[in-house]
Amino acid sequence: MTLDDTAISTSAPQSRGLLLINTGPGKGKTTAALGTAMRAAGNGMRVLVLQFLKGSWDYGELHAAQLFGGDLVIRQMGRGFVKVGGAETDPEDQRLVDEAWTETCRAMQSGEWDMLVLDEINYTIGYGMLNAEAVAEALRTRPPLLHVILTGRNAHPSLVELADTVTEMREVKHAYSRGILAQRGIEF
């Protein structure tokens, strides 16, 4: 498939906000979403990234976002890994997810943002911390020009159906399986 001049136009008005999902067991879901967020900010759009589970860890993307001023904002809303080994949901993690969802709904309707990235929201749905239908309804009723990206493994089928674009990351090979630990600038 090739793209002609009518398929891509930088001067045509935006017709509607898109819903994108980055899912699957492979590496790169958040990285791809942040690349799209950076592209949007570079085009003058205001982008909010809400990280549902990531917490106080220091990631390189937090520093990079500062270079965009207020056009690319990342808010860590969680404490880090949850339900390790299938553990029961810690009430504090549930409270933080609830706060992240409240902030999502507020941001969605605020008119402040052109794009929202809901990082690792798919995990919270899969863990039963958020209701998939409530998320789908909020996405259906969002402002018509707002782009939204959802990340995390095991995207809920109702959200996949609702999405405009779904990308599934598939691991072919990973350094970690050969004993190479996470590298600054690559994994964080």
ABEGO torsion letter per residue (X at the ends): XBBBAAABBAABBBABBBBBBBBEABBGAAAAAAAAAAAAAAAGBBBBBBBAABBABBBAAAAAAAAAEAABBBBBABAEBBGBGGBBBBAAAAAAAAAAAAAAAAAAAAGABABBBBBGAAAAAAAGABBAAAAAAAAAABBAABBBBBBEBGBBAAAAAABABBBBBBBABBAAAAGBBBBBGAAX
